[in-house]
Amino acid sequence: MKGYRKYTAALILIFFLLSGSYLWAHGDKHKKQKEQKMQHWAAPQEEKLRINPIPLTDESILRGKNLYTKDCTGCHGVKGDGKGPDAPYMTPRPSNLKAMAGHHQDGDLSWKIRKGKGAMPAWEELFSEEQIWDLVNYIQSLKFIDQKTPLNQE
């Protein structure tokens, strides 16, 4: 009977040691993944400080909204929440622009739109400078739009 208890205790000890080392190794992996997700994509300082030359008017916001609706909703979603129809297939997932609105400088957003990164295309060859700033104005206006109101309604 003593041999059976020693054998069982040894198996339990081995199980806990293996489980603990497995959890420790994978916990570290998940921590690194979280840290990578938390690293924010930031524009160079001189780009962040660029001043938007297009006044924040209803006309500019509407122009930006039209561009956004045509070219950005597939990834960033109709509400700007990063939940477009293509988003589940992308790594990393598209940004929640509504959450970013008002928390990023215009120059930062402009640079990101122009240069792109990863799955985010660089739009500087397709959009004029004015169109990019109109998009920035539209994105910044998302902080004022109710989440329940579709962006394509006037």
PyMOL commands that place a pseudoatom at each C-alpha (Angstrom):
pseudoatom trace, name=CA, resn=MET, resi=1, chain=A, elem=C, hetatm=0, pos=[0.000, 0.000, 0.000]
pseudoatom trace, name=CA, resn=LYS, resi=2, chain=A, elem=C, hetatm=0, pos=[2.889, 2.360, 0.767]
pseudoatom trace, name=CA, resn=GLY, resi=3, chain=A, elem=C, hetatm=0, pos=[4.283, 1.834, -2.729]
pseudoatom trace, name=CA, resn=TYR, resi=4, chain=A, elem=C, hetatm=0, pos=[0.947, 2.769, -4.266]
pseudoatom trace, name=CA, resn=ARG, resi=5, chain=A, elem=C, hetatm=0, pos=[0.780, 6.010, -2.239]
pseudoatom trace, name=CA, resn=LYS, resi=6, chain=A, elem=C, hetatm=0, pos=[4.330, 6.958, -3.209]
pseudoatom trace, name=CA, resn=TYR, resi=7, chain=A, elem=C, hetatm=0, pos=[3.573, 6.202, -6.847]
pseudoatom trace, name=CA, resn=THR, resi=8, chain=A, elem=C, hetatm=0, pos=[0.354, 8.272, -6.754]
pseudoatom trace, name=CA, resn=ALA, resi=9, chain=A, elem=C, hetatm=0, pos=[2.071, 11.153, -4.944]
pseudoatom trace, name=CA, resn=ALA, resi=10, chain=A, elem=C, hetatm=0, pos=[4.895, 11.106, -7.498]
pseudoatom trace, name=CA, resn=LEU, resi=11, chain=A, elem=C, hetatm=0, pos=[2.420, 11.195, -10.388]
pseudoatom trace, name=CA, resn=ILE, resi=12, chain=A, elem=C, hetatm=0, pos=[0.505, 14.073, -8.814]
pseudoatom trace, name=CA, resn=LEU, resi=13, chain=A, elem=C, hetatm=0, pos=[3.748, 15.958, -8.215]
pseudoatom trace, name=CA, resn=ILE, resi=14, chain=A, elem=C, hetatm=0, pos=[4.858, 15.388, -11.814]
pseudoatom trace, name=CA, resn=PHE, resi=15, chain=A, elem=C, hetatm=0, pos=[1.435, 16.496, -13.086]
pseudoatom trace, name=CA, resn=PHE, resi=16, chain=A, elem=C, hetatm=0, pos=[1.560, 19.744, -11.112]
pseudoatom trace, name=CA, resn=LEU, resi=17, chain=A, elem=C, hetatm=0, pos=[5.142, 20.459, -12.139]
pseudoatom trace, name=CA, resn=LEU, resi=18, chain=A, elem=C, hetatm=0, pos=[4.360, 19.910, -15.803]
pseudoatom trace, name=CA, resn=SER, resi=19, chain=A, elem=C, hetatm=0, pos=[1.128, 21.905, -15.583]
pseudoatom trace, name=CA, resn=GLY, resi=20, chain=A, elem=C, hetatm=0, pos=[2.872, 24.754, -13.811]
pseudoatom trace, name=CA, resn=SER, resi=21, chain=A, elem=C, hetatm=0, pos=[5.719, 24.912, -16.293]
pseudoatom trace, name=CA, resn=TYR, resi=22, chain=A, elem=C, hetatm=0, pos=[3.272, 24.776, -19.201]
pseudoatom trace, name=CA, resn=LEU, resi=23, chain=A, elem=C, hetatm=0, pos=[1.174, 27.603, -17.759]
pseudoatom trace, name=CA, resn=TRP, resi=24, chain=A, elem=C, hetatm=0, pos=[4.279, 29.632, -16.953]
pseudoatom trace, name=CA, resn=ALA, resi=25, chain=A, elem=C, hetatm=0, pos=[5.617, 29.261, -20.509]
pseudoatom trace, name=CA, resn=HIS, resi=26, chain=A, elem=C, hetatm=0, pos=[2.311, 30.071, -22.184]
pseudoatom trace, name=CA, resn=GLY, resi=27, chain=A, elem=C, hetatm=0, pos=[1.471, 32.855, -19.746]
pseudoatom trace, name=CA, resn=ASP, resi=28, chain=A, elem=C, hetatm=0, pos=[4.713, 34.542, -20.770]
pseudoatom trace, name=CA, resn=LYS, resi=29, chain=A, elem=C, hetatm=0, pos=[3.760, 34.121, -24.441]
pseudoatom trace, name=CA, resn=HIS, resi=30, chain=A, elem=C, hetatm=0, pos=[0.373, 35.762, -23.849]
pseudoatom trace, name=CA, resn=LYS, resi=31, chain=A, elem=C, hetatm=0, pos=[2.014, 38.573, -21.900]
pseudoatom trace, name=CA, resn=LYS, resi=32, chain=A, elem=C, hetatm=0, pos=[4.341, 39.276, -24.842]
pseudoatom trace, name=CA, resn=GLN, resi=33, chain=A, elem=C, hetatm=0, pos=[1.386, 39.242, -27.258]
pseudoatom trace, name=CA, resn=LYS, resi=34, chain=A, elem=C, hetatm=0, pos=[-0.494, 41.732, -25.054]
pseudoatom trace, name=CA, resn=GLU, resi=35, chain=A, elem=C, hetatm=0, pos=[2.578, 43.968, -24.857]
pseudoatom trace, name=CA, resn=GLN, resi=36, chain=A, elem=C, hetatm=0, pos=[2.905, 43.914, -28.646]
pseudoatom trace, name=CA, resn=LYS, resi=37, chain=A, elem=C, hetatm=0, pos=[-0.766, 44.863, -29.038]
pseudoatom trace, name=CA, resn=MET, resi=38, chain=A, elem=C, hetatm=0, pos=[-0.327, 47.695, -26.568]
pseudoatom trace, name=CA, resn=GLN, resi=39, chain=A, elem=C, hetatm=0, pos=[2.571, 49.198, -28.528]
pseudoatom trace, name=CA, resn=HIS, resi=40, chain=A, elem=C, hetatm=0, pos=[0.900, 52.034, -30.357]
pseudoatom trace, name=CA, resn=TRP, resi=41, chain=A, elem=C, hetatm=0, pos=[1.611, 52.951, -33.938]
pseudoatom trace, name=CA, resn=ALA, resi=42, chain=A, elem=C, hetatm=0, pos=[2.755, 56.556, -33.764]
pseudoatom trace, name=CA, resn=ALA, resi=43, chain=A, elem=C, hetatm=0, pos=[3.782, 59.070, -36.386]
pseudoatom trace, name=CA, resn=PRO, resi=44, chain=A, elem=C, hetatm=0, pos=[7.187, 60.753, -36.160]
pseudoatom trace, name=CA, resn=GLN, resi=45, chain=A, elem=C, hetatm=0, pos=[7.062, 63.813, -33.894]
pseudoatom trace, name=CA, resn=GLU, resi=46, chain=A, elem=C, hetatm=0, pos=[7.417, 66.344, -36.735]
pseudoatom trace, name=CA, resn=GLU, resi=47, chain=A, elem=C, hetatm=0, pos=[4.487, 64.697, -38.538]
pseudoatom trace, name=CA, resn=LYS, resi=48, chain=A, elem=C, hetatm=0, pos=[2.308, 64.716, -35.415]
pseudoatom trace, name=CA, resn=LEU, resi=49, chain=A, elem=C, hetatm=0, pos=[2.825, 68.454, -35.164]
pseudoatom trace, name=CA, resn=ARG, resi=50, chain=A, elem=C, hetatm=0, pos=[1.647, 69.177, -38.704]
pseudoatom trace, name=CA, resn=ILE, resi=51, chain=A, elem=C, hetatm=0, pos=[-1.286, 71.574, -38.707]
pseudoatom trace, name=CA, resn=ASN, resi=52, chain=A, elem=C, hetatm=0, pos=[-4.394, 70.637, -40.656]
pseudoatom trace, name=CA, resn=PRO, resi=53, chain=A, elem=C, hetatm=0, pos=[-4.724, 73.258, -43.421]
pseudoatom trace, name=CA, resn=ILE, resi=54, chain=A, elem=C, hetatm=0, pos=[-8.363, 72.328, -44.099]
pseudoatom trace, name=CA, resn=PRO, resi=55, chain=A, elem=C, hetatm=0, pos=[-10.797, 74.018, -41.697]
pseudoatom trace, name=CA, resn=LEU, resi=56, chain=A, elem=C, hetatm=0, pos=[-13.081, 71.704, -39.727]
pseudoatom trace, name=CA, resn=THR, resi=57, chain=A, elem=C, hetatm=0, pos=[-16.308, 72.555, -41.557]
pseudoatom trace, name=CA, resn=ASP, resi=58, chain=A, elem=C, hetatm=0, pos=[-19.438, 70.593, -42.374]
pseudoatom trace, name=CA, resn=GLU, resi=59, chain=A, elem=C, hetatm=0, pos=[-18.335, 70.558, -46.019]
pseudoatom trace, name=CA, resn=SER, resi=60, chain=A, elem=C, hetatm=0, pos=[-14.924, 69.067, -45.225]
pseudoatom trace, name=CA, resn=ILE, resi=61, chain=A, elem=C, hetatm=0, pos=[-16.464, 66.496, -42.878]
pseudoatom trace, name=CA, resn=LEU, resi=62, chain=A, elem=C, hetatm=0, pos=[-18.962, 65.475, -45.585]
pseudoatom trace, name=CA, resn=ARG, resi=63, chain=A, elem=C, hetatm=0, pos=[-16.184, 65.121, -48.176]
pseudoatom trace, name=CA, resn=GLY, resi=64, chain=A, elem=C, hetatm=0, pos=[-14.209, 63.016, -45.700]
pseudoatom trace, name=CA, resn=LYS, resi=65, chain=A, elem=C, hetatm=0, pos=[-17.274, 60.947, -44.876]
pseudoatom trace, name=CA, resn=ASN, resi=66, chain=A, elem=C, hetatm=0, pos=[-17.851, 60.185, -48.566]
pseudoatom trace, name=CA, resn=LEU, resi=67, chain=A, elem=C, hetatm=0, pos=[-14.245, 59.025, -48.970]
pseudoatom trace, name=CA, resn=TYR, resi=68, chain=A, elem=C, hetatm=0, pos=[-14.459, 57.024, -45.767]
pseudoatom trace, name=CA, resn=THR, resi=69, chain=A, elem=C, hetatm=0, pos=[-17.709, 55.340, -46.801]
pseudoatom trace, name=CA, resn=LYS, resi=70, chain=A, elem=C, hetatm=0, pos=[-16.251, 54.379, -50.184]
pseudoatom trace, name=CA, resn=ASP, resi=71, chain=A, elem=C, hetatm=0, pos=[-12.743, 53.303, -49.151]
pseudoatom trace, name=CA, resn=CYS, resi=72, chain=A, elem=C, hetatm=0, pos=[-12.514, 52.692, -45.395]
pseudoatom trace, name=CA, resn=THR, resi=73, chain=A, elem=C, hetatm=0, pos=[-15.660, 50.928, -44.142]
pseudoatom trace, name=CA, resn=GLY, resi=74, chain=A, elem=C, hetatm=0, pos=[-14.525, 47.506, -45.353]
pseudoatom trace, name=CA, resn=CYS, resi=75, chain=A, elem=C, hetatm=0, pos=[-11.893, 47.467, -42.606]
pseudoatom trace, name=CA, resn=HIS, resi=76, chain=A, elem=C, hetatm=0, pos=[-12.832, 50.157, -40.085]
pseudoatom trace, name=CA, resn=GLY, resi=77, chain=A, elem=C, hetatm=0, pos=[-16.594, 49.581, -40.252]
pseudoatom trace, name=CA, resn=VAL, resi=78, chain=A, elem=C, hetatm=0, pos=[-19.570, 51.825, -40.884]
pseudoatom trace, name=CA, resn=LYS, resi=79, chain=A, elem=C, hetatm=0, pos=[-19.409, 53.154, -37.313]
pseudoatom trace, name=CA, resn=GLY, resi=80, chain=A, elem=C, hetatm=0, pos=[-15.620, 53.590, -37.346]
pseudoatom trace, name=CA, resn=ASP, resi=81, chain=A, elem=C, hetatm=0, pos=[-15.329, 50.948, -34.628]
pseudoatom trace, name=CA, resn=GLY, resi=82, chain=A, elem=C, hetatm=0, pos=[-12.822, 48.718, -36.458]
pseudoatom trace, name=CA, resn=LYS, resi=83, chain=A, elem=C, hetatm=0, pos=[-15.467, 46.072, -37.145]
pseudoatom trace, name=CA, resn=GLY, resi=84, chain=A, elem=C, hetatm=0, pos=[-15.766, 46.182, -40.911]
pseudoatom trace, name=CA, resn=PRO, resi=85, chain=A, elem=C, hetatm=0, pos=[-16.579, 43.016, -42.876]
pseudoatom trace, name=CA, resn=ASP, resi=86, chain=A, elem=C, hetatm=0, pos=[-12.887, 42.454, -43.682]
pseudoatom trace, name=CA, resn=ALA, resi=87, chain=A, elem=C, hetatm=0, pos=[-11.665, 43.064, -40.104]
pseudoatom trace, name=CA, resn=PRO, resi=88, chain=A, elem=C, hetatm=0, pos=[-11.911, 39.449, -38.826]
pseudoatom trace, name=CA, resn=TYR, resi=89, chain=A, elem=C, hetatm=0, pos=[-9.443, 38.352, -41.481]
pseudoatom trace, name=CA, resn=MET, resi=90, chain=A, elem=C, hetatm=0, pos=[-6.816, 40.963, -40.600]
pseudoatom trace, name=CA, resn=THR, resi=91, chain=A, elem=C, hetatm=0, pos=[-3.930, 40.843, -38.138]
pseudoatom trace, name=CA, resn=PRO, resi=92, chain=A, elem=C, hetatm=0, pos=[-3.671, 43.178, -36.411]
pseudoatom trace, name=CA, resn=ARG, resi=93, chain=A, elem=C, hetatm=0, pos=[-7.306, 44.214, -36.461]
pseudoatom trace, name=CA, resn=PRO, resi=94, chain=A, elem=C, hetatm=0, pos=[-8.178, 47.659, -37.838]
pseudoatom trace, name=CA, resn=SER, resi=95, chain=A, elem=C, hetatm=0, pos=[-8.176, 50.529, -35.374]
pseudoatom trace, name=CA, resn=ASN, resi=96, chain=A, elem=C, hetatm=0, pos=[-11.302, 51.758, -33.651]
pseudoatom trace, name=CA, resn=LEU, resi=97, chain=A, elem=C, hetatm=0, pos=[-11.288, 55.240, -35.161]
pseudoatom trace, name=CA, resn=LYS, resi=98, chain=A, elem=C, hetatm=0, pos=[-14.244, 56.402, -33.065]
pseudoatom trace, name=CA, resn=ALA, resi=99, chain=A, elem=C, hetatm=0, pos=[-12.224, 55.685, -29.917]
pseudoatom trace, name=CA, resn=MET, resi=100, chain=A, elem=C, hetatm=0, pos=[-9.187, 57.456, -31.402]
pseudoatom trace, name=CA, resn=ALA, resi=101, chain=A, elem=C, hetatm=0, pos=[-11.171, 60.562, -32.404]
pseudoatom trace, name=CA, resn=GLY, resi=102, chain=A, elem=C, hetatm=0, pos=[-10.134, 63.553, -30.365]
pseudoatom trace, name=CA, resn=HIS, resi=103, chain=A, elem=C, hetatm=0, pos=[-7.239, 61.690, -28.750]
pseudoatom trace, name=CA, resn=HIS, resi=104, chain=A, elem=C, hetatm=0, pos=[-4.799, 61.941, -31.662]
pseudoatom trace, name=CA, resn=GLN, resi=105, chain=A, elem=C, hetatm=0, pos=[-3.405, 65.012, -33.308]
pseudoatom trace, name=CA, resn=ASP, resi=106, chain=A, elem=C, hetatm=0, pos=[-4.505, 65.732, -36.863]
pseudoatom trace, name=CA, resn=GLY, resi=107, chain=A, elem=C, hetatm=0, pos=[-0.922, 65.357, -38.103]
pseudoatom trace, name=CA, resn=ASP, resi=108, chain=A, elem=C, hetatm=0, pos=[-0.680, 61.891, -36.534]
pseudoatom trace, name=CA, resn=LEU, resi=109, chain=A, elem=C, hetatm=0, pos=[-3.823, 60.702, -38.332]
pseudoatom trace, name=CA, resn=SER, resi=110, chain=A, elem=C, hetatm=0, pos=[-2.769, 62.323, -41.601]
pseudoatom trace, name=CA, resn=TRP, resi=111, chain=A, elem=C, hetatm=0, pos=[0.605, 60.568, -41.548]
pseudoatom trace, name=CA, resn=LYS, resi=112, chain=A, elem=C, hetatm=0, pos=[-0.989, 57.181, -40.806]
pseudoatom trace, name=CA, resn=ILE, resi=113, chain=A, elem=C, hetatm=0, pos=[-3.437, 57.595, -43.689]
pseudoatom trace, name=CA, resn=ARG, resi=114, chain=A, elem=C, hetatm=0, pos=[-0.676, 58.709, -46.056]
pseudoatom trace, name=CA, resn=LYS, resi=115, chain=A, elem=C, hetatm=0, pos=[1.932, 56.099, -45.134]
pseudoatom trace, name=CA, resn=GLY, resi=116, chain=A, elem=C, hetatm=0, pos=[-0.090, 53.084, -44.020]
pseudoatom trace, name=CA, resn=LYS, resi=117, chain=A, elem=C, hetatm=0, pos=[1.357, 50.101, -42.182]
pseudoatom trace, name=CA, resn=GLY, resi=118, chain=A, elem=C, hetatm=0, pos=[0.800, 46.375, -42.526]
pseudoatom trace, name=CA, resn=ALA, resi=119, chain=A, elem=C, hetatm=0, pos=[-2.723, 45.758, -43.799]
pseudoatom trace, name=CA, resn=MET, resi=120, chain=A, elem=C, hetatm=0, pos=[-3.440, 49.506, -43.721]
pseudoatom trace, name=CA, resn=PRO, resi=121, chain=A, elem=C, hetatm=0, pos=[-2.627, 50.727, -47.232]
pseudoatom trace, name=CA, resn=ALA, resi=122, chain=A, elem=C, hetatm=0, pos=[-0.708, 53.916, -47.921]
pseudoatom trace, name=CA, resn=TRP, resi=123, chain=A, elem=C, hetatm=0, pos=[-3.222, 56.285, -49.485]
pseudoatom trace, name=CA, resn=GLU, resi=124, chain=A, elem=C, hetatm=0, pos=[-0.830, 59.091, -50.479]
pseudoatom trace, name=CA, resn=GLU, resi=125, chain=A, elem=C, hetatm=0, pos=[-0.759, 57.914, -54.101]
pseudoatom trace, name=CA, resn=LEU, resi=126, chain=A, elem=C, hetatm=0, pos=[-4.558, 57.664, -54.360]
pseudoatom trace, name=CA, resn=PHE, resi=127, chain=A, elem=C, hetatm=0, pos=[-5.826, 60.619, -52.324]
pseudoatom trace, name=CA, resn=SER, resi=128, chain=A, elem=C, hetatm=0, pos=[-4.856, 64.242, -52.686]
pseudoatom trace, name=CA, resn=GLU, resi=129, chain=A, elem=C, hetatm=0, pos=[-3.465, 66.090, -49.678]
pseudoatom trace, name=CA, resn=GLU, resi=130, chain=A, elem=C, hetatm=0, pos=[-6.834, 67.849, -49.298]
pseudoatom trace, name=CA, resn=GLN, resi=131, chain=A, elem=C, hetatm=0, pos=[-8.703, 64.533, -49.347]
pseudoatom trace, name=CA, resn=ILE, resi=132, chain=A, elem=C, hetatm=0, pos=[-6.466, 63.143, -46.623]
pseudoatom trace, name=CA, resn=TRP, resi=133, chain=A, elem=C, hetatm=0, pos=[-7.120, 66.176, -44.429]
pseudoatom trace, name=CA, resn=ASP, resi=134, chain=A, elem=C, hetatm=0, pos=[-10.864, 65.855, -45.139]
pseudoatom trace, name=CA, resn=LEU, resi=135, chain=A, elem=C, hetatm=0, pos=[-10.624, 62.254, -43.912]
pseudoatom trace, name=CA, resn=VAL, resi=136, chain=A, elem=C, hetatm=0, pos=[-8.831, 63.469, -40.797]
pseudoatom trace, name=CA, resn=ASN, resi=137, chain=A, elem=C, hetatm=0, pos=[-11.626, 65.984, -40.185]
pseudoatom trace, name=CA, resn=TYR, resi=138, chain=A, elem=C, hetatm=0, pos=[-14.221, 63.252, -40.608]
pseudoatom trace, name=CA, resn=ILE, resi=139, chain=A, elem=C, hetatm=0, pos=[-12.388, 60.862, -38.261]
pseudoatom trace, name=CA, resn=GLN, resi=140, chain=A, elem=C, hetatm=0, pos=[-12.049, 63.593, -35.642]
pseudoatom trace, name=CA, resn=SER, resi=141, chain=A, elem=C, hetatm=0, pos=[-15.799, 64.277, -35.960]
pseudoatom trace, name=CA, resn=LEU, resi=142, chain=A, elem=C, hetatm=0, pos=[-16.600, 60.670, -35.007]
pseudoatom trace, name=CA, resn=LYS, resi=143, chain=A, elem=C, hetatm=0, pos=[-16.284, 61.624, -31.334]
pseudoatom trace, name=CA, resn=PHE, resi=144, chain=A, elem=C, hetatm=0, pos=[-19.532, 63.575, -31.746]
pseudoatom trace, name=CA, resn=ILE, resi=145, chain=A, elem=C, hetatm=0, pos=[-21.520, 60.890, -33.609]
pseudoatom trace, name=CA, resn=ASP, resi=146, chain=A, elem=C, hetatm=0, pos=[-23.859, 58.621, -31.682]
pseudoatom trace, name=CA, resn=GLN, resi=147, chain=A, elem=C, hetatm=0, pos=[-22.823, 54.960, -32.015]
pseudoatom trace, name=CA, resn=LYS, resi=148, chain=A, elem=C, hetatm=0, pos=[-26.423, 54.000, -32.910]
pseudoatom trace, name=CA, resn=THR, resi=149, chain=A, elem=C, hetatm=0, pos=[-26.675, 56.393, -35.847]
pseudoatom trace, name=CA, resn=PRO, resi=150, chain=A, elem=C, hetatm=0, pos=[-25.435, 54.928, -39.143]
pseudoatom trace, name=CA, resn=LEU, resi=151, chain=A, elem=C, hetatm=0, pos=[-22.836, 57.196, -40.705]
pseudoatom trace, name=CA, resn=ASN, resi=152, chain=A, elem=C, hetatm=0, pos=[-24.450, 57.026, -44.129]
pseudoatom trace, name=CA, resn=GLN, resi=153, chain=A, elem=C, hetatm=0, pos=[-27.563, 58.872, -42.983]
pseudoatom trace, name=CA, resn=GLU, resi=154, chain=A, elem=C, hetatm=0, pos=[-27.781, 62.601, -43.448]
for i in range(1, 154): cmd.bond("trace and resi %d" % i, "trace and resi %d" % (i + 1))
show_as sticks, trace
zoom trace
